[in-house]
Amino acid sequence: MSQKQPCLLIVEDDVGLQSQLRWSFEDYDLVMAGDRPTAISLLRLHQPAVVLQDLGLPPDASGTTEGFATITEILEEAPHTKIIVVTGNGDRDNAVKSIGSGAYDFCSKPLDLEVLRLIVDRAFRVHELEAENRRLRSHSPAVFEGIIGSSKAMLDAYRMVEKVSPSNATVLLLGETGTGKELFARAVHRLSSRRDGPFVAINCAAIPENLLEAELFGYEKGSYTGAHKQTKGKIELAVNGSLLLDEIGDMPLSLQSKLLRFFEERVVERIGGREVIPVDVRIICATHQDLPALIREGRFREDLFYRISEVTVRLPPLRERAGDAVTLARHFLEQAATRHGRAVRGFTAKALKAIAACPWPGNVRELENAVNSAVIMADEKQIGLEALNLGAIGEDILDLHKVRSDAERRALQKAMTQAGGNLSQVASLLGISRPTIYDLLDKHGLKRPSGAE
Ligand SMILES: Nc1ncnc2c1ncn2[C@@H]1O[C@H](COP(=O)(O)OP(=O)(O)OP(=O)(O)O)[C@@H](O)[C@H]1O
């Protein structure tokens, strides 16, 4: 049982303190060292993720030279180790110096064991997240190629995609517009055994209803005016590969039953054809719409929903990906500068703050466009706040809640006007459910349309 516990190395020469710590960290696999050589050999043997280390170690128990030498040697040996340094009471200088030497955190004597416990637990968690991040990045760079983002929300999405892709399960990618659903669909394909087969995408919202059936299922020569030759549909073109049904929420009801048959029997019949053609295709669906709400409104078949959502991966909006907006902005700047041959080097501090604070309702696509046009228009080496053209967002960037709330209110008002107060339409425009709309109307003190419950 104990092998499963994470290993914590304690480097402490005071035997009394050693046993106190032993009691406090019972649920870790503890290894104890009283000096540097023992610490290093235990480090090699057990490879602990976290080390709790006193600064005063023999032969310089009353000084700090041996303590600092130990930090350096541990990090040379295992650079990802999280070292928590125990310093003397009020010894701020050495605490700061330890962090400068690469230690993760510090705690001063007399030890508050509850606080220390929190620091140690957090160090293990951070180590685990960083290791996961490194693993994802090094394990399959080509798979997530082009997908930038290392926020917790994105790591969760990578992890799910990694797990589900090798299976043949139908994946439903949910996310607001511009969150990278198509990029992720391609990653699912690349991670599957079908990677050498075709990846075919069709945007169900972009094709008129009367043409969509032919696009999907194909047609036989002469089956209708203009059908000059036999033509395979996208489903057949994706045989032995993957098919992305983008904006599946916009699939007309009239076609949903035919699609359901394909899902259940894995066969297609071209328009005007008599032949039933078996097809081996991995299906990936994507939408920004609230499908359960569409089902309640009778616009989406429930049986089809269960077929397409064997596994659902939710792609977070940019505003929920702490730190990613700035990383993406830097990436797009470099790309655009190369593409347009501009000598733009980076962003001003104000611009970076605005990028981090902006709610980006159009998500990554909107950010990409904003950076692209700023690079094209830039006169300076650095892109400033004005060049980003974020409008009102830039003016009050420090109050993130206000910025988000204003954007939310504006979007709600715009959708209400556009939909003439029809809540189902508002829900569909905003990609949220009706109950959420009621909550938002109340939150922003907006009137519910007459007749609405
Ligand atoms: N994490 C990311 N890293 C780098 N580029 C990204 C990322 N996410 C999205 N993009 C870029 O943003 C743009 C929009 O991405 P994509 O088309 O995949 O989004 P989407 O969710 O399918 O949008 P929509 O629902 O509007 O079709 C693309 O140019 C894509 O390359």
The ligand as an SDF file (V2000), in Angstrom:
LIG
                    3D

 31 33  0  0  0  0  0  0  0  0999 V2000
   -5.5090   26.7190  -28.9990 N   0  0  0  0  0  0  0  0  0  0  0  0
   -5.2620   27.2860  -30.1900 C   0  0  0  0  0  0  0  0  0  0  0  0
   -4.0020   27.5120  -30.5730 N   0  0  0  0  0  0  0  0  0  0  0  0
   -3.7350   28.1150  -31.7670 C   0  0  0  0  0  0  0  0  0  0  0  0
   -4.6690   28.5280  -32.6270 N   0  0  0  0  0  0  0  0  0  0  0  0
   -5.9470   28.3170  -32.2950 C   0  0  0  0  0  0  0  0  0  0  0  0
   -6.3150   27.6850  -31.0640 C   0  0  0  0  0  0  0  0  0  0  0  0
   -7.6480   27.6160  -31.0110 N   0  0  0  0  0  0  0  0  0  0  0  0
   -8.1110   28.1650  -32.1420 C   0  0  0  0  0  0  0  0  0  0  0  0
   -7.1030   28.5860  -32.9250 N   0  0  0  0  0  0  0  0  0  0  0  0
   -7.2270   29.2940  -34.2140 C   0  0  0  0  0  0  0  0  0  0  0  0
   -8.4340   30.0530  -34.1290 O   0  0  0  0  0  0  0  0  0  0  0  0
   -9.1870   29.9370  -35.3360 C   0  0  0  0  0  0  0  0  0  0  0  0
  -10.5310   29.2970  -35.0320 C   0  0  0  0  0  0  0  0  0  0  0  0
  -10.3370   27.9390  -34.6710 O   0  0  0  0  0  0  0  0  0  0  0  0
  -11.3660   26.7880  -35.1050 P   0  0  0  0  0  0  0  0  0  0  0  0
  -11.8650   27.0360  -36.5060 O   0  0  0  0  0  0  0  0  0  0  0  0
  -10.7530   25.4760  -34.8200 O   0  0  0  0  0  0  0  0  0  0  0  0
  -12.5220   27.1350  -34.0620 O   0  0  0  0  0  0  0  0  0  0  0  0
  -13.9890   26.5710  -33.9850 P   0  0  0  0  0  0  0  0  0  0  0  0
  -14.2660   26.3480  -32.5460 O   0  0  0  0  0  0  0  0  0  0  0  0
  -14.1280   25.3930  -34.9170 O   0  0  0  0  0  0  0  0  0  0  0  0
  -14.8380   27.8170  -34.4760 O   0  0  0  0  0  0  0  0  0  0  0  0
  -16.3140   27.8570  -35.1380 P   0  0  0  0  0  0  0  0  0  0  0  0
  -17.2480   27.2010  -34.1740 O   0  0  0  0  0  0  0  0  0  0  0  0
  -16.5690   29.3180  -35.2650 O   0  0  0  0  0  0  0  0  0  0  0  0
  -16.1860   27.1370  -36.4390 O   0  0  0  0  0  0  0  0  0  0  0  0
   -8.3390   29.1250  -36.2970 C   0  0  0  0  0  0  0  0  0  0  0  0
   -7.5830   30.0200  -37.0840 O   0  0  0  0  0  0  0  0  0  0  0  0
   -7.4310   28.3150  -35.3900 C   0  0  0  0  0  0  0  0  0  0  0  0
   -6.2210   28.0120  -36.0260 O   0  0  0  0  0  0  0  0  0  0  0  0
  1  2  1  0
  2  3  1  0
  2  7  2  0
  3  4  2  0
  4  5  1  0
  5  6  2  0
  6  7  1  0
  6 10  1  0
  7  8  1  0
  8  9  2  0
  9 10  1  0
 10 11  1  0
 11 12  1  0
 11 30  1  0
 12 13  1  0
 13 14  1  0
 13 28  1  0
 14 15  1  0
 15 16  1  0
 16 17  2  0
 16 18  1  0
 16 19  1  0
 19 20  1  0
 20 21  2  0
 20 22  1  0
 20 23  1  0
 23 24  1  0
 24 25  2  0
 24 26  1  0
 24 27  1  0
 28 29  1  0
 28 30  1  0
 30 31  1  0
M  END
$$$$
